[in-house]
Amino acid sequence: MSEFKPILAIETSEKLCSAAIMLAENDFIEFSIQRKNIHSEKLMDMITILFDNSLVKLNEIAHIAVSIGPGSFTGLRIGLSVAKGLAYGTELPIVPVPNFDALALQISNNLKLNDKIVIANKANMNELYVGRYKVTENYFEQTDDTSLQNLEEFSNSLNEDDNLFGNYLQKKSLNITASPSAINVAKWSYIFGKDLVTYDHEFLEPNYLKKFIAKVKK
């Protein structure tokens, strides 16, 4: 078996700003801040602290795992820009991680076999990003493609046995976890991301699932 190389992971798809270095399969160091609009200000400082405390150097890691979407337009751009900047300077590969998949991996550890997972995050006032999964013996499987749904369509599709997560109706739900921690982004890249490793950084773009329309003041 080849020697494990550390993985740097970045998660900025929602309010959570999280970075981690996965040192081994069950060993990691992580720094997370749950606060709105601090990604651009804090992310690089967090990564610097991680390297200082882990005694790992950037050129010693296997790859950079970064959440690719869906989620916040600004947050995803910041996370991917930082990942690209670090990768360009050291010729490291990047693994783009679907953050709903990484969140399903995180959630599946606390649910039973065949339990259903529904992740629903707000895209805007009238639409949601929705992902559906089922817990399996091999972590989880996705039962429907992650998609953009309007509120009425989503409400009508919910079943009694769905375990709902995300920031949709968070006042009525205890499962308000809207994004994975960075260590689960790293774990997803390690378990599932081997075919996604890329050195073509310039072609990587966030998966927004919807077009960004800038608002113009009249």
Buried (B, 14 or more C-beta within 10 A) or exposed (E): EEEEEBBBBBBBBBBBBBBBBBBEEEEBBBBBBEEEEBBBEBBBEBBEBBBEEBEBEBEEBBBBBBBBBBBBBEBBBBBBBBBBEBBEEEEBBBBBBBBBBBBBBBBBEEBEEEBBBBBBBBBEEEBBBBBBBBBEEEBBEBEEEBBBBEBEEBEEEEEEEBBBBBBBBEEEBEBBBBBBBBBBBBBBBBEBBEEBBBEEBEEBEBBBBEEEEEEEEE
